[in-house]
Amino acid sequence: HLEETFNGVGPHTISFPRIMPATGTPYSERPRYTVSDADYKKLVAILRLSVPYTGLICTAREPDHVRREVIPLGVSQIDAGTRIGVGAYAKSKSANQLPDKEQFTIGDSRSLDDVVAEICDMHCIPSFCTACYRLGRTGEQFMKVAKSRFVHNYCIPNAIFTLKEYLLDYASDATKQHGTAVLNRHVEQFKGDPVYETIRT
């Protein structure tokens, strides 16, 4: 209906946060309707099949084992090193340290470096690219390249370059090893392409 009514425009991203315990909200401790891990994974898979061009977001509300399991099912965007309390980035070293000032409980409190290393170990490439937003490639313009899968011509090279930048400037030595290995695998898909030598170096 949305695509027919609004000239082919569909959802850019979809997020599906579950209710987590939160200060001052008794309902969150005992919600009447809960979504099991199994149903949550089914939801991700169904949405990926329904809207293959849409970014699916799994936030740090979810525990690390759930996030690990939904990435192969279709989740394409996650956060890491998240703080949600007022002033939390300045006042705490990790999530859930300011319970009286946080909106809800974080399920995955790992650092960005830890999450990047794990994604690389899954043979996926973490991307820090925000080119579409910065270039105004949104709405109908984004849908055209996303639905045709042409957007991959932007996403994959940008993912390679932004991960490389992260590895050079911020990653731990261990994560550099994980990241370099996954970069080498992804770069090889460009072999024979004119940009191969540029990307490889």
N, C-alpha and C positions, 0 to 999 in steps of 0.2 A: 504493500500500500504506500509506504513512504517513497519508494523508488518511483512508483507510477505518478504519485502526486507532486513530487518535488524534482522532477526531471532527472531521475537516476541517482539522486544523492542518497547515500546510505550512511550508516554509522561509521564514524572515523575510528572510535575506540569503544569498547564495552568493558566495564568493570563489574565484578560481582562480589562485593564484600559481605562476609557473614557477620552477624552480630557477635561482638566480643565483649568481655567484662569491661565495665567503665565505672569510674567513681561517681557516686550519686545517682546511679540508674539501676535500681533493683531488678528491673525487667531483664537487663542484659545478663544477670547472673542465672536467671531461670526463664529463658525465652520459651514461649508457648510452642512455637514452631521452629525447629532447628533443621539445619541441612547437614547431613552426614558427610564424611570425607568421600565415601563412594558416590553419593549423589552429586557432590560438588564436582568430582572428576567427570561424571557423566554430563553435567551442565557445560563444562568447558568443551568437551568433545562435540556436543550437539551444536554449540554456538560456532565452533570452528568450521563445522560442515555447513552450517546455515549461512554464515557470512565469511567466506574464506579470505576476503580482502581487508577485513577489519582487525585492528589491533586489540588483542585481548589482554587485559590487565589483571594481574594477581598481586595484591599489595602485601606488605609485611604484616598485615593482620594475621595472615595464615602462617602456621608453623613451617619450619624449613623443609620437613619431609613432604608436606603437601605441595609446596611450591616446586620442589624437585620433581614430583610426579606429574604435575600438570604442564610442565614445559613441553615434554614430548607430545602431549595431547593437544597443544595448540596455543598455549599462553605465549605471547610475544613481548610483553612488557612487564618488568618488575622493578621494585625499588630496593634499596639496600642502605644500611647505615642510618635507618630512619629514626627521627625523633619527632614526636607529635605534641610534646608538652610546650607550654608557653616559655620561651627562652631556653628550651631544652638543649639546643646545639651549643649554647654558651655555658650552660650550667651542669651538663651531664656528659659522661663519656660513652654511654650506650643507652638503649631504650629501656623503658620501665623503671627508671631511677627517680622519677618525679611523679609518683602515683596521684598526688593531689592536684596536679596541673596537666595531666594527660587526658586526651579525649577517650581513649580506650587502651586496652592492653595490646602490645605488639607481640606477635607470635614468632617472628624471625628477627632477632636482634643482632645478627651477624654484621660484620663490617663490610664495606663495599669490596675491599680486597678479597675477603673470604668468598663472597658471592661470585665475583668475577672468576676466581680460580675454579670454583665448582662448575660454573657454566662452561668454561673451557674444557674441563674434564669430561663434560657431556658431549663434547665435539660440536658445541654450538659456539657462535661468535658473539660476545657481548658488544652491543653497539651503543655509542654515546651520541649518535647523530641526531641533530635537531634541524636539519637543513630544510625540510618541508615547511616547518613553521616560520623559520627565518626568511624564507623566500616567498612566503605567502601562498605556498602550494597547499591550499586547503579547500574545503567545500567541493564544488563540482569539479574544479581543476584536479584536486587530489583523487577524486573518485575515478576519473578517466584513466589515470595512470595506475591506480591500485587495482581496479577491476580487470584491466587488460594485462596485469602483472608486469607492465613496463617499469613500474616503480622499483623492481628488483635491480634494474640497471643503475639506480641511484643508491639503493639501500646497501647492497653488498660492498661496493667499493668504499662507501662512506663508513660502513661498519669496520672494514679493514683498517682504514686510516685512523679512525677515532680510537679503536682499541690499541693500535700501535702507539698513538700519542699517550694514552693512559699508561701503557707499559713503560714507556720511556720516562715519564714524569712522576708517576705516583705509585706504581706497583711494587710490592715486596719482591725479593729475589725469587722466591718460590713461585709467585704468581706470574712473574716474567717468563719463567720456564714453561708453565702451563699455557700461557697466552701465546708465546712464540710458536709452540707446537701446533696450536689450532690455527694460527695465522698462516703458517706454511701450508697446511692442508687446504685452506680456502683460497690462497693465492694461486695454487696449482690449477684451479678451474679456469684461470684466465690464460693458460698456456696456449700460445698461438695467436692470442689477441694482441693488437698493437700496444695496448696499455700494460702488457704483462711485465716488461722490464721495468717500467716506472713503478708499478706496485711492488714488485719483488725487491727493489732496492729501498 
